[in-house]
Amino acid sequence: MTHYAEFNLWANKTYVSWLKTKPEDLLTREVSSSYPSIMLTTMHIWDTERFWLSVLKNLIPGKFSQDFEGSHHEAFDGFINQSEIFSEFVRSQSENDLLEKCRLNMPWMKGQLPRYEYIQHCLNHSTYHRGQIVTIGRNIGITDPPMTDYNYYNMAVKRR
């Protein structure tokens, strides 16, 4: 789980570095998607990592990014900060902590699973939406996405 959380942080940083080079009007251009722009998709990943960290810590989730009023660069920084906090939390967990069941009590879903299952879900969710960012980008003319495949991370990035 620690390694996968580090991968997620690296992939998010890689995307943010890439996206910071793009014109801001492209980041908010809308296309047909579950979150219709690159910025809205990025904010959703940020929100979801924050939500699941609250669940993992047995806390009530706080405010989400819909209330965010900063610049795109400030949003990217907040997103990366959240991923760093998430990765640090995972790194701090013992094997027993990872096996401990966490309760999910939301209007749309209730239940409990071991902490590592929710961590895996959250990180997989981030990967899913990073893929949507690539697709949105391609639909608006951004055709140079970075390589953030998990195997690439393991074979090329971690070996450096």
Residue, then its C-alpha position, 0 to 999 in steps of 0.5 A: m500500500t505504501h508503494y502504491a500511495e507513493f506511485n499515486l503521489w508521483a503520478n499526480k505530481t507528474y500530471v500537475s507539472w504537465l498541466k501547469t504548462k497548458p493554457e488556462d482556458l484549455l484547463t476549463r474547456e468543457v467536453s462530454s465526460s463525467y467531470p467535463s473539464i480537466m480542472l473539474t476532474t482534477m478537483h474531483i480527484w482532490d476531493t475524493e482523496r480528501f474524502w477517503l482520508s477522512v474515512l480512513k481516519n474515522l473522521i467526518p469529511g470536511k469541505f470540498s473543493q467546490d468552495f475553492e476560489g483560488s487560481h488554477h496553480e493554487a488548486f494544483d498545489g492543494f491537490i498535490n498537498q492532499s496527495e502528499i498527506f494521503s501518502e504520508f498517512v499510508r506510510s504511517q500505518s502498520e500492518n495491523d492498522l491496514l487490516e483494521k476495519c473502517r466504517l463507511n456510513m454515507p447516505w449512498m453506501k454503508g459498510q465496513l472493510p479493512r483500511y487497505e481496501y479503502i486505500q486501494h479503492c481511492l488510489n485506483h479511483s485517482t488512476y481512473h480519473r487521470g485517464q479521463i484527464v488524458t481523454i479530455g485533453r485529447n478532445i481539446g487538442i492536448t496530445d502530449p500526456p506524460m507516461t504515468d503507467y504503474n509498471y513504468y513507475n516501477m521499472a523506470v522511475k523507481r530504478r533511477 
